Amino acid sequence: MSDPVKVRTFTLANPDRLVIDIPQALWRAQAAGRPSSQSAIEAYRYGVFRPGDSRFVIDLRRPVAVGQPLILPPRDGYGYRVVIDLLPSSQEKFEQSSGWPADLRPKDVIAARESPPTAAGTGAGVRRVIVIDAGHGGIDSGTRGYNGEMEKDLVLDEALRLGGVLGRRGYSVHLTRRDDVYIPLQQRVDDARLQRADLFISLHADSNPDPRVSGASVYTLSEASSDAEAAALARRENQSDVIAGVDLGAESSPVASILIGLTQRDTINRSVRFADALVDRLRLATDILPRTPHRSAGFVVLKAPDVPAVLIELGYLSNPGDCARMASDAWRDRVARAIADAVDRQFQSGNPTEQLSAEAAK
């Protein structure tokens, strides 16, 4: 490194990971050979975790004890070096020493869960609130495209374009992220609820082992996935927090029980209505997945019990045709307008403020 830095390490279990946090860095590491099968290290990744912080996450094949980080001075033409020894350990000891340090819990997540809700989206004359979620980000790059395009960059650009279109049409727009930073999945849901969103739109790009598969698709929440492919996609997307080295131990399983609540079911019905409008409008702007373009699965980001939500897979980055289309500015603008048209149809008005005021007056 160019300068000595403050280094913090901790481990997380199930799956077993070593997390190394440093101040936000400009990464210039070249692609290195992957760890050998004999190594305790199975894989690694790095990037921005949140503004001001970079993170290096190491997936472990077996439990380790982590030595105190050492900062070695420059030598032989190299800059400062961070050295961390990994020593053999038992699974029991590893799990006992693992967990998110209390002082390292993301402050923005704590604020999102403890702050009182805002008044956005309520009362006469208040504009409809649309939350746009650009998937992945920072350390989690998502799918890498046929042409090298990263999903996190594509969906952020599309989110900014869609936000601009909706803003010009009179909606109050909130983006879960505006730059290349990782946002935990539950925080994205919390954001939508804190904003009292009228709609939550999560943008992603898909991949498939078969490069012939192409077309956009729309997902809504369901207790049971609509098919095996939808279930597999949900499992991949729901791994984002694991990829970013987030401790999931504090997350409880009541999220699943929300699905059977009456509020959740009404929300799902409104989400389905919006998804149907989306498919109709997207069909005019881009290629649609030929088989069942509207699907359902258990995506974490769709589980707010009181916010209608959809997840849009803009296309397949594993398909050369989709990849080329999604790289086009004209395509991105056209799709942004199509999504905005579906939002208009959801509220049956071109004026989001007047429609909400009329409903409040009834």
Summary of the structure (lengths in Angstrom):
residues: 362
radius of gyration: 21.8
end to end distance: 63.1
largest distance: 76.2
contacts: 1152
relative contact order: 0.14
helix: 35%
strand: 23%
